[in-house]
Amino acid sequence: MSEATQAPGIAVCTQPVLLESERQRCEVWTRVMGYHRPVASFNIGKQGEFAERTHFTESRCKQ
């Protein structure tokens, strides 16, 4: 995409925001049986179950 065809006010980043040496692992927590735990501490079966979960968006009520 040339600069002439870019929309005004939109910047195109050509370099990564973080260097690989600046990255760190993201810890994911979830609620299990009424309390929160990090997913990394789950056993292999529970980690597989967590990976199979599906997300949904609740639709609004019709009035």
mmCIF file as Biopython writes it, N, C-alpha, C and O atoms, coordinates in Angstrom:
data_model
#
loop_
_atom_site.group_PDB
_atom_site.id
_atom_site.type_symbol
_atom_site.label_atom_id
_atom_site.label_alt_id
_atom_site.label_comp_id
_atom_site.label_asym_id
_atom_site.label_entity_id
_atom_site.label_seq_id
_atom_site.pdbx_PDB_ins_code
_atom_site.Cartn_x
_atom_site.Cartn_y
_atom_site.Cartn_z
_atom_site.occupancy
_atom_site.B_iso_or_equiv
_atom_site.auth_seq_id
_atom_site.auth_asym_id
_atom_site.pdbx_PDB_model_num
ATOM 1   N N  . MET A ? 1  ? 0.862   -1.174  0.000  1.0 0.0 1  A 1 
ATOM 2   C CA . MET A ? 1  ? 0.000   0.000   0.000  1.0 0.0 1  A 1 
ATOM 3   C C  . MET A ? 1  ? 0.898   1.223   0.000  1.0 0.0 1  A 1 
ATOM 4   O O  . MET A ? 1  ? 1.752   1.358   0.876  1.0 0.0 1  A 1 
ATOM 5   N N  . SER A ? 2  ? 0.725   2.112   -0.960 1.0 0.0 2  A 1 
ATOM 6   C CA . SER A ? 2  ? 1.546   3.310   -1.003 1.0 0.0 2  A 1 
ATOM 7   C C  . SER A ? 2  ? 0.969   4.364   -0.079 1.0 0.0 2  A 1 
ATOM 8   O O  . SER A ? 2  ? -0.191  4.296   0.327  1.0 0.0 2  A 1 
ATOM 9   N N  . GLU A ? 3  ? 1.809   5.346   0.248  1.0 0.0 3  A 1 
ATOM 10  C CA . GLU A ? 3  ? 1.359   6.384   1.172  1.0 0.0 3  A 1 
ATOM 11  C C  . GLU A ? 3  ? 0.226   7.198   0.587  1.0 0.0 3  A 1 
ATOM 12  O O  . GLU A ? 3  ? -0.593  7.740   1.330  1.0 0.0 3  A 1 
ATOM 13  N N  . ALA A ? 4  ? 0.161   7.294   -0.739 1.0 0.0 4  A 1 
ATOM 14  C CA . ALA A ? 4  ? -0.894  8.066   -1.388 1.0 0.0 4  A 1 
ATOM 15  C C  . ALA A ? 4  ? -2.257  7.409   -1.200 1.0 0.0 4  A 1 
ATOM 16  O O  . ALA A ? 4  ? -3.277  8.099   -1.201 1.0 0.0 4  A 1 
ATOM 17  N N  . THR A ? 5  ? -2.291  6.076   -1.036 1.0 0.0 5  A 1 
ATOM 18  C CA . THR A ? 5  ? -3.576  5.387   -0.902 1.0 0.0 5  A 1 
ATOM 19  C C  . THR A ? 5  ? -3.974  5.157   0.549  1.0 0.0 5  A 1 
ATOM 20  O O  . THR A ? 5  ? -5.076  4.673   0.808  1.0 0.0 5  A 1 
ATOM 21  N N  . GLN A ? 6  ? -3.114  5.490   1.493  1.0 0.0 6  A 1 
ATOM 22  C CA . GLN A ? 6  ? -3.457  5.291   2.904  1.0 0.0 6  A 1 
ATOM 23  C C  . GLN A ? 6  ? -4.419  6.377   3.370  1.0 0.0 6  A 1 
ATOM 24  O O  . GLN A ? 6  ? -4.336  7.528   2.942  1.0 0.0 6  A 1 
ATOM 25  N N  . ALA A ? 7  ? -5.325  5.990   4.248  1.0 0.0 7  A 1 
ATOM 26  C CA . ALA A ? 7  ? -6.255  6.955   4.813  1.0 0.0 7  A 1 
ATOM 27  C C  . ALA A ? 7  ? -5.501  7.892   5.744  1.0 0.0 7  A 1 
ATOM 28  O O  . ALA A ? 7  ? -4.566  7.459   6.417  1.0 0.0 7  A 1 
ATOM 29  N N  . PRO A ? 8  ? -5.879  9.157   5.800  1.0 0.0 8  A 1 
ATOM 30  C CA . PRO A ? 8  ? -5.189  10.089  6.692  1.0 0.0 8  A 1 
ATOM 31  C C  . PRO A ? 8  ? -5.375  9.695   8.150  1.0 0.0 8  A 1 
ATOM 32  O O  . PRO A ? 8  ? -6.458  9.266   8.547  1.0 0.0 8  A 1 
ATOM 33  N N  . GLY A ? 9  ? -4.329  9.838   8.941  1.0 0.0 9  A 1 
ATOM 34  C CA . GLY A ? 9  ? -4.404  9.541   10.368 1.0 0.0 9  A 1 
ATOM 35  C C  . GLY A ? 9  ? -4.144  8.094   10.707 1.0 0.0 9  A 1 
ATOM 36  O O  . GLY A ? 9  ? -4.192  7.737   11.884 1.0 0.0 9  A 1 
ATOM 37  N N  . ILE A ? 10 ? -3.871  7.237   9.730  1.0 0.0 10 A 1 
ATOM 38  C CA . ILE A ? 10 ? -3.598  5.823   9.998  1.0 0.0 10 A 1 
ATOM 39  C C  . ILE A ? 10 ? -2.111  5.569   9.807  1.0 0.0 10 A 1 
ATOM 40  O O  . ILE A ? 10 ? -1.571  5.776   8.720  1.0 0.0 10 A 1 
ATOM 41  N N  . ALA A ? 11 ? -1.455  5.122   10.864 1.0 0.0 11 A 1 
ATOM 42  C CA . ALA A ? 11 ? -0.029  4.825   10.786 1.0 0.0 11 A 1 
ATOM 43  C C  . ALA A ? 11 ? 0.156   3.332   10.562 1.0 0.0 11 A 1 
ATOM 44  O O  . ALA A ? 11 ? -0.590  2.519   11.108 1.0 0.0 11 A 1 
ATOM 45  N N  . VAL A ? 12 ? 1.138   2.976   9.768  1.0 0.0 12 A 1 
ATOM 46  C CA . VAL A ? 12 ? 1.447   1.577   9.518  1.0 0.0 12 A 1 
ATOM 47  C C  . VAL A ? 12 ? 2.762   1.267   10.211 1.0 0.0 12 A 1 
ATOM 48  O O  . VAL A ? 12 ? 3.791   1.861   9.889  1.0 0.0 12 A 1 
ATOM 49  N N  . CYS A ? 13 ? 2.738   0.346   11.156 1.0 0.0 13 A 1 
ATOM 50  C CA . CYS A ? 13 ? 3.922   -0.025  11.917 1.0 0.0 13 A 1 
ATOM 51  C C  . CYS A ? 13 ? 4.698   -1.082  11.150 1.0 0.0 13 A 1 
ATOM 52  O O  . CYS A ? 13 ? 4.156   -2.140  10.826 1.0 0.0 13 A 1 
ATOM 53  N N  . THR A ? 14 ? 5.960   -0.804  10.858 1.0 0.0 14 A 1 
ATOM 54  C CA . THR A ? 14 ? 6.767   -1.764  10.121 1.0 0.0 14 A 1 
ATOM 55  C C  . THR A ? 14 ? 7.684   -2.567  11.026 1.0 0.0 14 A 1 
ATOM 56  O O  . THR A ? 14 ? 8.282   -3.545  10.579 1.0 0.0 14 A 1 
ATOM 57  N N  . GLN A ? 15 ? 7.810   -2.172  12.305 1.0 0.0 15 A 1 
ATOM 58  C CA . GLN A ? 15 ? 8.656   -2.890  13.249 1.0 0.0 15 A 1 
ATOM 59  C C  . GLN A ? 15 ? 7.790   -3.423  14.383 1.0 0.0 15 A 1 
ATOM 60  O O  . GLN A ? 15 ? 6.762   -2.828  14.704 1.0 0.0 15 A 1 
ATOM 61  N N  . PRO A ? 16 ? 8.193   -4.547  15.000 1.0 0.0 16 A 1 
ATOM 62  C CA . PRO A ? 16 ? 7.409   -5.062  16.128 1.0 0.0 16 A 1 
ATOM 63  C C  . PRO A ? 16 ? 7.417   -4.080  17.292 1.0 0.0 16 A 1 
ATOM 64  O O  . PRO A ? 16 ? 8.379   -3.337  17.487 1.0 0.0 16 A 1 
ATOM 65  N N  . VAL A ? 17 ? 6.331   -4.086  18.061 1.0 0.0 17 A 1 
ATOM 66  C CA . VAL A ? 17 ? 6.211   -3.183  19.199 1.0 0.0 17 A 1 
ATOM 67  C C  . VAL A ? 17 ? 7.221   -3.556  20.271 1.0 0.0 17 A 1 
ATOM 68  O O  . VAL A ? 17 ? 7.827   -2.670  20.873 1.0 0.0 17 A 1 
ATOM 69  N N  . LEU A ? 18 ? 7.416   -4.834  20.524 1.0 0.0 18 A 1 
ATOM 70  C CA . LEU A ? 18 ? 8.367   -5.314  21.527 1.0 0.0 18 A 1 
ATOM 71  C C  . LEU A ? 18 ? 9.424   -6.193  20.875 1.0 0.0 18 A 1 
ATOM 72  O O  . LEU A ? 18 ? 9.143   -6.929  19.929 1.0 0.0 18 A 1 
ATOM 73  N N  . LEU A ? 19 ? 10.619  -6.105  21.386 1.0 0.0 19 A 1 
ATOM 74  C CA . LEU A ? 19 ? 11.663  -7.035  20.972 1.0 0.0 19 A 1 
ATOM 75  C C  . LEU A ? 19 ? 11.418  -8.361  21.673 1.0 0.0 19 A 1 
ATOM 76  O O  . LEU A ? 19 ? 10.782  -8.396  22.726 1.0 0.0 19 A 1 
ATOM 77  N N  . GLU A ? 20 ? 11.911  -9.447  21.105 1.0 0.0 20 A 1 
ATOM 78  C CA . GLU A ? 20 ? 11.730  -10.763 21.728 1.0 0.0 20 A 1 
ATOM 79  C C  . GLU A ? 20 ? 12.293  -10.776 23.146 1.0 0.0 20 A 1 
ATOM 80  O O  . GLU A ? 20 ? 11.736  -11.432 24.025 1.0 0.0 20 A 1 
ATOM 81  N N  . SER A ? 21 ? 13.390  -10.058 23.377 1.0 0.0 21 A 1 
ATOM 82  C CA . SER A ? 21 ? 13.995  -10.030 24.714 1.0 0.0 21 A 1 
ATOM 83  C C  . SER A ? 21 ? 13.152  -9.263  25.720 1.0 0.0 21 A 1 
ATOM 84  O O  . SER A ? 21 ? 13.346  -9.419  26.925 1.0 0.0 21 A 1 
ATOM 85  N N  . GLU A ? 22 ? 12.213  -8.429  25.249 1.0 0.0 22 A 1 
ATOM 86  C CA . GLU A ? 22 ? 11.353  -7.640  26.139 1.0 0.0 22 A 1 
ATOM 87  C C  . GLU A ? 22 ? 10.039  -8.356  26.459 1.0 0.0 22 A 1 
ATOM 88  O O  . GLU A ? 22 ? 9.307   -7.926  27.351 1.0 0.0 22 A 1 
ATOM 89  N N  . ARG A ? 23 ? 9.735   -9.423  25.758 1.0 0.0 23 A 1 
ATOM 90  C CA . ARG A ? 23 ? 8.468   -10.131 25.969 1.0 0.0 23 A 1 
ATOM 91  C C  . ARG A ? 23 ? 8.501   -10.940 27.256 1.0 0.0 23 A 1 
ATOM 92  O O  . ARG A ? 23 ? 9.561   -11.372 27.707 1.0 0.0 23 A 1 
ATOM 93  N N  . GLN A ? 24 ? 7.315   -11.140 27.843 1.0 0.0 24 A 1 
ATOM 94  C CA . GLN A ? 24 ? 7.195   -12.003 29.010 1.0 0.0 24 A 1 
ATOM 95  C C  . GLN A ? 24 ? 5.920   -12.826 28.893 1.0 0.0 24 A 1 
ATOM 96  O O  . GLN A ? 24 ? 4.980   -12.446 28.194 1.0 0.0 24 A 1 
ATOM 97  N N  . ARG A ? 25 ? 5.903   -13.942 29.576 1.0 0.0 25 A 1 
ATOM 98  C CA . ARG A ? 25 ? 4.780   -14.875 29.500 1.0 0.0 25 A 1 
ATOM 99  C C  . ARG A ? 25 ? 3.539   -14.246 30.155 1.0 0.0 25 A 1 
ATOM 100 O O  . ARG A ? 25 ? 3.630   -13.627 31.215 1.0 0.0 25 A 1 
ATOM 101 N N  . CYS A ? 26 ? 2.408   -14.413 29.520 1.0 0.0 26 A 1 
ATOM 102 C CA . CYS A ? 26 ? 1.136   -13.915 30.038 1.0 0.0 26 A 1 
ATOM 103 C C  . CYS A ? 26 ? 0.479   -15.030 30.843 1.0 0.0 26 A 1 
ATOM 104 O O  . CYS A ? 26 ? 0.310   -16.141 30.341 1.0 0.0 26 A 1 
ATOM 105 N N  . GLU A ? 27 ? 0.111   -14.744 32.076 1.0 0.0 27 A 1 
ATOM 106 C CA . GLU A ? 27 ? -0.521  -15.756 32.921 1.0 0.0 27 A 1 
ATOM 107 C C  . GLU A ? 27 ? -2.040  -15.619 32.816 1.0 0.0 27 A 1 
ATOM 108 O O  . GLU A ? 27 ? -2.588  -14.545 33.065 1.0 0.0 27 A 1 
ATOM 109 N N  . VAL A ? 28 ? -2.708  -16.690 32.452 1.0 0.0 28 A 1 
ATOM 110 C CA . VAL A ? 28 ? -4.159  -16.694 32.295 1.0 0.0 28 A 1 
ATOM 111 C C  . VAL A ? 28 ? -4.777  -17.348 33.527 1.0 0.0 28 A 1 
ATOM 112 O O  . VAL A ? 28 ? -4.376  -18.443 33.920 1.0 0.0 28 A 1 
ATOM 113 N N  . TRP A ? 29 ? -5.743  -16.682 34.128 1.0 0.0 29 A 1 
ATOM 114 C CA . TRP A ? 29 ? -6.468  -17.214 35.288 1.0 0.0 29 A 1 
ATOM 115 C C  . TRP A ? 29 ? -7.908  -17.460 34.888 1.0 0.0 29 A 1 
ATOM 116 O O  . TRP A ? 29 ? -8.436  -16.791 33.999 1.0 0.0 29 A 1 
ATOM 117 N N  . THR A ? 30 ? -8.539  -18.415 35.540 1.0 0.0 30 A 1 
ATOM 118 C CA . THR A ? 30 ? -9.952  -18.681 35.298 1.0 0.0 30 A 1 
ATOM 119 C C  . THR A ? 30 ? -10.608 -19.095 36.616 1.0 0.0 30 A 1 
ATOM 120 O O  . THR A ? 30 ? -9.931  -19.462 37.575 1.0 0.0 30 A 1 
ATOM 121 N N  . ARG A ? 31 ? -11.912 -19.029 36.639 1.0 0.0 31 A 1 
ATOM 122 C CA . ARG A ? 31 ? -12.654 -19.378 37.852 1.0 0.0 31 A 1 
ATOM 123 C C  . ARG A ? 31 ? -13.002 -20.859 37.798 1.0 0.0 31 A 1 
ATOM 124 O O  . ARG A ? 31 ? -13.586 -21.333 36.824 1.0 0.0 31 A 1 
ATOM 125 N N  . VAL A ? 32 ? -12.641 -21.582 38.844 1.0 0.0 32 A 1 
ATOM 126 C CA . VAL A ? 32 ? -12.925 -23.011 38.939 1.0 0.0 32 A 1 
ATOM 127 C C  . VAL A ? 32 ? -13.515 -23.288 40.313 1.0 0.0 32 A 1 
ATOM 128 O O  . VAL A ? 32 ? -12.897 -22.970 41.329 1.0 0.0 32 A 1 
ATOM 129 N N  . MET A ? 33 ? -14.687 -23.868 40.352 1.0 0.0 33 A 1 
ATOM 130 C CA . MET A ? 33 ? -15.334 -24.264 41.609 1.0 0.0 33 A 1 
ATOM 131 C C  . MET A ? 33 ? -15.378 -23.113 42.627 1.0 0.0 33 A 1 
ATOM 132 O O  . MET A ? 33 ? -15.151 -23.319 43.819 1.0 0.0 33 A 1 
ATOM 133 N N  . GLY A ? 34 ? -15.671 -21.906 42.141 1.0 0.0 34 A 1 
ATOM 134 C CA . GLY A ? 34 ? -15.881 -20.780 43.032 1.0 0.0 34 A 1 
ATOM 135 C C  . GLY A ? 34 ? -14.646 -19.980 43.392 1.0 0.0 34 A 1 
ATOM 136 O O  . GLY A ? 34 ? -14.758 -19.006 44.136 1.0 0.0 34 A 1 
ATOM 137 N N  . TYR A ? 35 ? -13.481 -20.343 42.902 1.0 0.0 35 A 1 
ATOM 138 C CA . TYR A ? 35 ? -12.285 -19.547 43.174 1.0 0.0 35 A 1 
ATOM 139 C C  . TYR A ? 35 ? -11.427 -19.470 41.922 1.0 0.0 35 A 1 
ATOM 140 O O  . TYR A ? 35 ? -11.602 -20.264 40.997 1.0 0.0 35 A 1 
ATOM 141 N N  . HIS A ? 36 ? -10.504 -18.522 41.887 1.0 0.0 36 A 1 
ATOM 142 C CA . HIS A ? 36 ? -9.679  -18.295 40.704 1.0 0.0 36 A 1 
ATOM 143 C C  . HIS A ? 36 ? -8.334  -19.000 40.824 1.0 0.0 36 A 1 
ATOM 144 O O  . HIS A ? 36 ? -7.703  -18.991 41.880 1.0 0.0 36 A 1 
ATOM 145 N N  . ARG A ? 37 ? -7.905  -19.616 39.711 1.0 0.0 37 A 1 
ATOM 146 C CA . ARG A ? 37 ? -6.621  -20.329 39.659 1.0 0.0 37 A 1 
ATOM 147 C C  . ARG A ? 37 ? -5.955  -20.064 38.324 1.0 0.0 37 A 1 
ATOM 148 O O  . ARG A ? 37 ? -6.641  -19.851 37.324 1.0 0.0 37 A 1 
ATOM 149 N N  . PRO A ? 38 ? -4.622  -20.072 38.289 1.0 0.0 38 A 1 
ATOM 150 C CA . PRO A ? 38 ? -3.935  -19.934 37.004 1.0 0.0 38 A 1 
ATOM 151 C C  . PRO A ? 38 ? -4.085  -21.218 36.177 1.0 0.0 38 A 1 
ATOM 152 O O  . PRO A ? 38 ? -3.972  -22.321 36.712 1.0 0.0 38 A 1 
ATOM 153 N N  . VAL A ? 39 ? -4.334  -21.073 34.903 1.0 0.0 39 A 1 
ATOM 154 C CA . VAL A ? 39 ? -4.529  -22.219 34.015 1.0 0.0 39 A 1 
ATOM 155 C C  . VAL A ? 39 ? -3.270  -23.078 33.962 1.0 0.0 39 A 1 
ATOM 156 O O  . VAL A ? 39 ? -3.363  -24.293 33.790 1.0 0.0 39 A 1 
ATOM 157 N N  . ALA A ? 40 ? -2.097  -22.469 34.107 1.0 0.0 40 A 1 
ATOM 158 C CA . ALA A ? 40 ? -0.844  -23.216 34.040 1.0 0.0 40 A 1 
ATOM 159 C C  . ALA A ? 40 ? -0.728  -24.247 35.165 1.0 0.0 40 A 1 
ATOM 160 O O  . ALA A ? 40 ? 0.023   -25.214 35.041 1.0 0.0 40 A 1 
ATOM 161 N N  . SER A ? 41 ? -1.467  -24.046 36.262 1.0 0.0 41 A 1 
ATOM 162 C CA . SER A ? 41 ? -1.386  -24.995 37.369 1.0 0.0 41 A 1 
ATOM 163 C C  . SER A ? 41 ? -2.365  -26.163 37.223 1.0 0.0 41 A 1 
ATOM 164 O O  . SER A ? 41 ? -2.370  -27.069 38.056 1.0 0.0 41 A 1 
ATOM 165 N N  . PHE A ? 42 ? -3.193  -26.150 36.174 1.0 0.0 42 A 1 
ATOM 166 C CA . PHE A ? 42 ? -4.141  -27.241 35.941 1.0 0.0 42 A 1 
ATOM 167 C C  . PHE A ? 42 ? -3.404  -28.509 35.521 1.0 0.0 42 A 1 
ATOM 168 O O  . PHE A ? 42 ? -2.319  -28.445 34.942 1.0 0.0 42 A 1 
ATOM 169 N N  . ASN A ? 43 ? -4.009  -29.673 35.822 1.0 0.0 43 A 1 
ATOM 170 C CA . ASN A ? 43 ? -3.453  -30.917 35.289 1.0 0.0 43 A 1 
ATOM 171 C C  . ASN A ? 43 ? -3.766  -30.987 33.793 1.0 0.0 43 A 1 
ATOM 172 O O  . ASN A ? 43 ? -4.536  -30.176 33.278 1.0 0.0 43 A 1 
ATOM 173 N N  . ILE A ? 44 ? -3.177  -31.941 33.112 1.0 0.0 44 A 1 
ATOM 174 C CA . ILE A ? 44 ? -3.280  -31.999 31.648 1.0 0.0 44 A 1 
ATOM 175 C C  . ILE A ? 44 ? -4.721  -32.160 31.165 1.0 0.0 44 A 1 
ATOM 176 O O  . ILE A ? 44 ? -5.081  -31.606 30.126 1.0 0.0 44 A 1 
ATOM 177 N N  . GLY A ? 45 ? -5.541  -32.896 31.888 1.0 0.0 45 A 1 
ATOM 178 C CA . GLY A ? 45 ? -6.938  -33.077 31.496 1.0 0.0 45 A 1 
ATOM 179 C C  . GLY A ? 45 ? -7.731  -31.799 31.628 1.0 0.0 45 A 1 
ATOM 180 O O  . GLY A ? 45 ? -8.535  -31.477 30.752 1.0 0.0 45 A 1 
ATOM 181 N N  . LYS A ? 46 ? -7.521  -31.059 32.710 1.0 0.0 46 A 1 
ATOM 182 C CA . LYS A ? 46 ? -8.234  -29.804 32.931 1.0 0.0 46 A 1 
ATOM 183 C C  . LYS A ? 46 ? -7.774  -28.745 31.930 1.0 0.0 46 A 1 
ATOM 184 O O  . LYS A ? 46 ? -8.580  -27.922 31.495 1.0 0.0 46 A 1 
ATOM 185 N N  . GLN A ? 47 ? -6.480  -28.754 31.555 1.0 0.0 47 A 1 
ATOM 186 C CA . GLN A ? 47 ? -5.998  -27.819 30.546 1.0 0.0 47 A 1 
ATOM 187 C C  . GLN A ? 47 ? -6.666  -28.099 29.197 1.0 0.0 47 A 1 
ATOM 188 O O  . GLN A ? 47 ? -7.007  -27.168 28.468 1.0 0.0 47 A 1 
ATOM 189 N N  . GLY A ? 48 ? -6.851  -29.381 28.865 1.0 0.0 48 A 1 
ATOM 190 C CA . GLY A ? 48 ? -7.540  -29.741 27.632 1.0 0.0 48 A 1 
ATOM 191 C C  . GLY A ? 48 ? -8.993  -29.311 27.648 1.0 0.0 48 A 1 
ATOM 192 O O  . GLY A ? 48 ? -9.521  -28.832 26.645 1.0 0.0 48 A 1 
ATOM 193 N N  . GLU A ? 49 ? -9.639  -29.486 28.799 1.0 0.0 49 A 1 
ATOM 194 C CA . GLU A ? 49 ? -11.030 -29.060 28.950 1.0 0.0 49 A 1 
ATOM 195 C C  . GLU A ? 49 ? -11.132 -27.541 28.782 1.0 0.0 49 A 1 
ATOM 196 O O  . GLU A ? 49 ? -12.050 -27.046 28.128 1.0 0.0 49 A 1 
ATOM 197 N N  . PHE A ? 50 ? -10.192 -26.811 29.372 1.0 0.0 50 A 1 
ATOM 198 C CA . PHE A ? 50 ? -10.184 -25.355 29.257 1.0 0.0 50 A 1 
ATOM 199 C C  . PHE A ? 50 ? -10.027 -24.928 27.798 1.0 0.0 50 A 1 
ATOM 200 O O  . PHE A ? 50 ? -10.681 -23.983 27.358 1.0 0.0 50 A 1 
ATOM 201 N N  . ALA A ? 51 ? -9.165  -25.616 27.047 1.0 0.0 51 A 1 
ATOM 202 C CA . ALA A ? 51 ? -8.930  -25.281 25.637 1.0 0.0 51 A 1 
ATOM 203 C C  . ALA A ? 51 ? -10.167 -25.541 24.781 1.0 0.0 51 A 1 
ATOM 204 O O  . ALA A ? 51 ? -10.339 -24.889 23.751 1.0 0.0 51 A 1 
ATOM 205 N N  . GLU A ? 52 ? -11.032 -26.474 25.176 1.0 0.0 52 A 1 
ATOM 206 C CA . GLU A ? 52 ? -12.229 -26.808 24.405 1.0 0.0 52 A 1 
ATOM 207 C C  . GLU A ? 52 ? -13.425 -25.912 24.716 1.0 0.0 52 A 1 
ATOM 208 O O  . GLU A ? 52 ? -14.452 -26.006 24.044 1.0 0.0 52 A 1 
ATOM 209 N N  . ARG A ? 53 ? -13.311 -25.053 25.711 1.0 0.0 53 A 1 
ATOM 210 C CA . ARG A ? 53 ? -14.432 -24.170 26.063 1.0 0.0 53 A 1 
ATOM 211 C C  . ARG A ? 53 ? -14.767 -23.256 24.899 1.0 0.0 53 A 1 
ATOM 212 O O  . ARG A ? 53 ? -13.885 -22.834 24.150 1.0 0.0 53 A 1 
ATOM 213 N N  . THR A ? 54 ? -16.041 -22.957 24.754 1.0 0.0 54 A 1 
ATOM 214 C CA . THR A ? 54 ? -16.478 -22.031 23.715 1.0 0.0 54 A 1 
ATOM 215 C C  . THR A ? 54 ? -17.000 -20.762 24.369 1.0 0.0 54 A 1 
ATOM 216 O O  . THR A ? 54 ? -17.585 -20.806 25.452 1.0 0.0 54 A 1 
ATOM 217 N N  . HIS A ? 55 ? -16.788 -19.639 23.708 1.0 0.0 55 A 1 
ATOM 218 C CA . HIS A ? 55 ? -17.271 -18.355 24.211 1.0 0.0 55 A 1 
ATOM 219 C C  . HIS A ? 55 ? -18.577 -18.030 23.513 1.0 0.0 55 A 1 
ATOM 220 O O  . HIS A ? 55 ? -18.785 -18.422 22.365 1.0 0.0 55 A 1 
ATOM 221 N N  . PHE A ? 56 ? -19.438 -17.329 24.184 1.0 0.0 56 A 1 
ATOM 222 C CA . PHE A ? 56 ? -20.697 -16.944 23.576 1.0 0.0 56 A 1 
ATOM 223 C C  . PHE A ? 56 ? -20.991 -15.497 23.935 1.0 0.0 56 A 1 
ATOM 224 O O  . PHE A ? 56 ? -20.470 -14.960 24.913 1.0 0.0 56 A 1 
ATOM 225 N N  . THR A ? 57 ? -21.832 -14.886 23.127 1.0 0.0 57 A 1 
ATOM 226 C CA . THR A ? 57 ? -22.296 -13.530 23.380 1.0 0.0 57 A 1 
ATOM 227 C C  . THR A ? 57 ? -23.792 -13.617 23.611 1.0 0.0 57 A 1 
ATOM 228 O O  . THR A ? 57 ? -24.540 -14.086 22.753 1.0 0.0 57 A 1 
ATOM 229 N N  . GLU A ? 58 ? -24.212 -13.167 24.759 1.0 0.0 58 A 1 
ATOM 230 C CA . GLU A ? 58 ? -25.627 -13.213 25.094 1.0 0.0 58 A 1 
ATOM 231 C C  . GLU A ? 58 ? -26.362 -12.117 24.332 1.0 0.0 58 A 1 
ATOM 232 O O  . GLU A ? 58 ? -25.955 -10.955 24.348 1.0 0.0 58 A 1 
ATOM 233 N N  . SER A ? 59 ? -27.443 -12.498 23.667 1.0 0.0 59 A 1 
ATOM 234 C CA . SER A ? 59 ? -28.215 -11.502 22.921 1.0 0.0 59 A 1 
ATOM 235 C C  . SER A ? 59 ? -29.086 -10.706 23.886 1.0 0.0 59 A 1 
ATOM 236 O O  . SER A ? 59 ? -29.406 -11.156 24.986 1.0 0.0 59 A 1 
ATOM 237 N N  . ARG A ? 60 ? -29.446 -9.549  23.454 1.0 0.0 60 A 1 
ATOM 238 C CA . ARG A ? 60 ? -30.287 -8.680  24.289 1.0 0.0 60 A 1 
ATOM 239 C C  . ARG A ? 60 ? -31.725 -9.203  24.326 1.0 0.0 60 A 1 
ATOM 240 O O  . ARG A ? 60 ? -32.176 -9.861  23.389 1.0 0.0 60 A 1 
ATOM 241 N N  . CYS A ? 61 ? -32.426 -8.909  25.396 1.0 0.0 61 A 1 
ATOM 242 C CA . CYS A ? 61 ? -33.831 -9.301  25.521 1.0 0.0 61 A 1 
ATOM 243 C C  . CYS A ? 61 ? -34.676 -8.472  24.577 1.0 0.0 61 A 1 
ATOM 244 O O  . CYS A ? 61 ? -34.432 -7.278  24.402 1.0 0.0 61 A 1 
ATOM 245 N N  . LYS A ? 62 ? -35.660 -9.097  23.974 1.0 0.0 62 A 1 
ATOM 246 C CA . LYS A ? 62 ? -36.594 -8.365  23.125 1.0 0.0 62 A 1 
ATOM 247 C C  . LYS A ? 62 ? -37.724 -7.868  24.012 1.0 0.0 62 A 1 
ATOM 248 O O  . LYS A ? 62 ? -38.320 -8.627  24.776 1.0 0.0 62 A 1 
ATOM 249 N N  . GLN A ? 63 ? -38.001 -6.590  23.895 1.0 0.0 63 A 1 
ATOM 250 C CA . GLN A ? 63 ? -39.058 -6.009  24.743 1.0 0.0 63 A 1 
ATOM 251 C C  . GLN A ? 63 ? -40.261 -5.642  23.936 1.0 0.0 63 A 1 
ATOM 252 O O  . GLN A ? 63 ? -41.243 -5.142  24.484 1.0 0.0 63 A 1 
#
